[in-house]
Each structure stands twice: as structure tokens, then as C-alpha cells.
Amino acid sequence: LQTYDVQPGRLAEFEQWFARQGRAEILARPGVLGVETWVDRSRPGARLLTVIAFADEAAFVAFNASHAGAEIGGRFDSFIGPHGHEVFQQPPLY
């Protein structure tokens, strides 16, 4: 799970990239079960929230260690500001 804001003036570009390429590239990685993004207007701070679901911890580790995972992550990060990642063993949202 990561919470973030898109850099000023880049939201449309981010949305287009994510819809046309980013989401599909993430889903194409072995062990990725889903990618969901929401806008959280319930609190101040970073408003976007993306959850990537993995089949198991091994799939998560493989994604993060892979060249393709690094490329996808780098492209994603090029659109957003400072952010953190949180890892949960159980779904954080339900």
C-alpha cells in the first residue's frame, strides 16, 4: 500500500499512463493478484492510495527484486511526490 499525491500539473499525464500502461504492467508480473487505486478525501495529506495485492510473500519479494518491478516503480514514482510504502499480511482495506 502506498499513499501519495501526484506532482502539480501531472495528474492527467499520470492517469493516462496508469490507464494505458502502468496498471497492465503491474498486473502482468507473476504473483500480482490486483491493483486498486482510490482517492481518499477523508483526511489531510496524501490523497491517493494504491494497493497492490500479491499471491504470497515470495511474489512480493520477487516483484521488488526484479528489473521489471524496478522499472515500473521508477516510472510510477516519476509522477508522484514523497511517499512511503506499507506492507500488510492481511488486506488493509475491506
ZIFENDA-V848940 format. One record per backbone hydrogen bond with DSSP energy under -0.5 kcal/mol. CO is the residue of the C=O (numbers start at 0). NH is the residue of the N-H. Records with the same first field share a line. If there is no record, write none. Layout:
BEGIN
CO: NH / NH
END
This chain:
BEGIN
0: 85
1: 49
2: 83
3: 47
4: 80
6: 9
9: 13
10: 14
11: 15
12: 16
13: 17
14: 18
15: 19
16: 20 / 21
17: 22
20: 24
21: 25
22: 26
23: 27
25: 28
28: 31
30: 32 / 54
33: 52
35: 50
37: 39 / 48
38: 40
46: 39
47: 3
48: 37
49: 1
50: 35 / 52
52: 32 / 33
55: 59
56: 60
57: 61
58: 62
59: 63
60: 64
61: 65
62: 65
65: 69
66: 70
67: 71
68: 72
69: 73
70: 74
71: 75
72: 76
73: 77
75: 78 / 79
76: 79
78: 6
83: 2
END
